[in-house]
Amino acid sequence: SAAARRASAVTAAQAKGARLQVWRHDGAHSAGAPFAFESLDQAGPGPGSLHAFVSACRGEEYEVGAGPVEGLKAVAAIDALYRSIRSGKPESVAGCEGFSESRVAA
């Protein structure tokens, strides 16, 4: 089933230790908690996002890994990055204050 495939992918990703890691220019390093959705293991079942997409296309239940608010925040962050490159200064991430899943789901 789709749920069993997703559970298998989550277990594989956590066992593999897939996680966001940040290395800063000053040498600092940090690592987040293991991802519970994506598995990029070449021998595994593939990324959870692909399984969710296929399940959605089939009309089955699926996990929403990132909704519209996360997408809006990602675009706002990328916009700030480009503005920072042009200005040569730090730029604020703005444009998605006050948004929530309930506000965009209606």
C-alpha positions as CSV (number, residue, x, y, z in Angstrom):
1,S,0.0,0.0,0.0
2,A,1.0,3.6,-0.4
3,A,1.1,4.1,3.4
4,A,3.5,1.1,3.8
5,R,5.8,2.5,1.1
6,R,5.8,5.9,2.8
7,A,6.6,4.3,6.2
8,S,9.4,2.3,4.6
9,A,10.8,5.5,3.0
10,V,10.7,7.3,6.3
11,T,12.5,4.5,8.1
12,A,15.2,4.4,5.4
13,A,15.7,8.2,5.5
14,Q,16.0,8.2,9.3
15,A,18.3,5.3,9.4
16,K,20.5,6.9,6.7
17,G,20.5,10.1,8.6
18,A,19.2,12.4,5.9
19,R,19.2,15.8,7.5
20,L,19.7,19.4,6.7
21,Q,23.4,20.3,7.5
22,V,24.7,23.9,7.4
23,W,28.3,24.8,7.2
24,R,29.0,28.5,7.6
25,H,31.8,30.6,6.2
26,D,33.1,31.1,9.7
27,G,33.5,27.3,10.2
28,A,30.5,26.7,12.3
29,H,28.4,23.6,11.5
30,S,25.0,22.5,12.6
31,A,22.7,19.6,11.6
32,G,19.0,19.3,12.0
33,A,16.9,16.3,12.9
34,P,16.5,13.5,10.4
35,F,14.0,14.2,7.6
36,A,10.8,12.2,8.0
37,F,9.7,12.4,4.4
38,E,12.4,12.1,1.8
39,S,14.6,9.1,1.1
40,L,17.3,9.6,-1.5
41,D,18.9,6.2,-1.0
42,Q,19.5,4.8,-4.4
43,A,18.5,1.3,-3.3
44,G,15.4,2.6,-1.6
45,P,11.8,3.1,-2.8
46,G,12.4,6.7,-3.9
47,P,11.5,10.1,-2.4
48,G,8.4,10.4,-0.4
49,S,7.3,13.4,-2.4
50,L,7.2,11.3,-5.5
51,H,5.1,8.6,-3.7
52,A,2.8,11.4,-2.4
53,F,2.4,12.8,-5.9
54,V,1.5,9.4,-7.5
55,S,-0.9,8.7,-4.6
56,A,-2.6,12.1,-5.2
57,C,-2.9,11.4,-8.9
58,R,-4.5,8.0,-8.1
59,G,-7.0,9.7,-5.7
60,E,-5.4,7.9,-2.7
61,E,-4.6,9.4,0.6
62,Y,-1.2,11.1,0.7
63,E,1.0,13.1,3.0
64,V,1.4,16.8,2.3
65,G,5.1,17.4,2.9
66,A,5.0,21.2,2.3
67,G,1.8,23.2,1.7
68,P,1.3,26.6,0.1
69,V,2.5,28.6,3.2
70,E,5.8,26.8,3.1
71,G,6.1,27.5,-0.6
72,L,5.3,31.2,-0.1
73,K,8.0,31.4,2.6
74,A,10.5,29.6,0.4
75,V,9.9,32.1,-2.4
76,A,10.1,35.0,0.0
77,A,13.5,33.8,1.2
78,I,14.8,33.3,-2.3
79,D,13.6,36.8,-3.2
80,A,15.6,38.2,-0.2
81,L,18.7,36.3,-1.4
82,Y,18.5,37.8,-4.8
83,R,17.9,41.3,-3.4
84,S,20.9,40.8,-1.1
85,I,23.1,39.9,-4.0
86,R,22.1,43.1,-5.9
87,S,22.4,45.4,-2.9
88,G,25.4,43.8,-1.3
89,K,23.6,44.0,2.1
90,P,21.5,41.7,4.2
91,E,17.9,41.9,3.2
92,S,14.8,41.1,5.2
93,V,12.5,38.2,4.3
94,A,9.1,39.8,4.0
95,G,5.8,39.3,2.3
96,C,4.2,36.3,4.1
97,E,3.5,37.7,7.5
98,G,0.1,36.7,8.8
99,F,-0.4,33.8,6.4
100,S,-1.4,30.5,7.8
101,E,-2.7,27.2,6.3
102,S,-6.2,28.0,7.3
103,R,-6.1,31.3,5.5
104,V,-4.9,29.9,2.2
105,A,-7.0,26.7,2.3
106,A,-10.3,28.5,2.0
